[in-house]
Amino acid sequence: MRLTELQPVYCTTFPRPEAMDPGKLYISHKFKLANHLCPCGCGQQAVTPFDYETFPNLHWKLTENEGRVTLRASILNRACPNRSHYYITDNKIQWL
């Protein structure tokens, strides 16, 4: 079942993939990375760096506002068998 929302979880390091919860967006400000399980339900991870200096050609912009998180650009999970493609806007998943 495809999810429609992700809840932010702030952490220093990410849990192992088998310990990650669907519907959670793990955010590490220390390492400037976000990680979550693909919201299509396939179980693949989607790691999104949000550090322009370290990843100038591969990064997302993380915006936080009153407990809501937005990631831009879109996320295309190439490891996912469904090739899931979506935005995360104010914790909501907008499927493309």
Beta strands, then each sheet from edge to edge (+ up, - down):
strand 1: 7-10
strand 2: 24-28
strand 3: 33-37
strand 4: 45-49
strand 5: 61-65
strand 6: 68-76
strand 7: 85-89
strand 8: 92-95
sheet 1: 1+ 2+ 3- 4+
sheet 2: 5+ 6- 7+ 8-
end
